[in-house]
């Protein structure tokens, strides 16, 4: 059986500590706001956050719904989900979190207008990543979007300086080579936009066709 992810946040590095470390390394509220702005989010739609973690991008995306819409997050780590629920408890739109697998989503077909994943794909084995892409395509409504937020080949800047040594060993991977579109488009998607959010992270938006 393929392990779903190479990372786990049930221990000390999960929850509030995870958020604190994220802020120190370039993943604070302004970063997540920028990521949410890179997606075609409109009020009234239903969104799904794959591997939502502590819900930082879930929350930023929910703000773009402007009080009208719904968003769900799914993650394997119950500790991360507990933290996510505390951050979104009083939010004015429906925000729901559940524990589950990105490779076998507990939703019917054509349920969402947008699906996104942030800093998840690099931690998934190839087989699990392929399943997650297929599942995203299945639960999206026709004309919906899939957004992938991931680190990419570094450029000059603060975030890249912090993380480059960590990711140098992955220079043959999809992140560094910029080949995620080659994996995602054959599942029934078309690339709409591709932008760097900072010196390391990139948001690619695909339309379901």
Secondary structure, DSSP 8 states (H G I E B T S, - for coil): ---S-S---SSTTSHHHHHHHHHHTT-SHHHHHHHHHTS---TT-EEEEET-TTSHHHHHHHHTTTTS-EEEEEES-HHHHHHHHHHHTT-SSEEEEEE--TTS-SS-TT-EEEEEEES-GGGS-HHHHHHHHHHHHHHEEEEEEEEEEEE-S--SSHHHHHHHHHHGGGTTSHHHHT-HHHHHGGGTEEEEEEEESSSSEEEEEEEE-
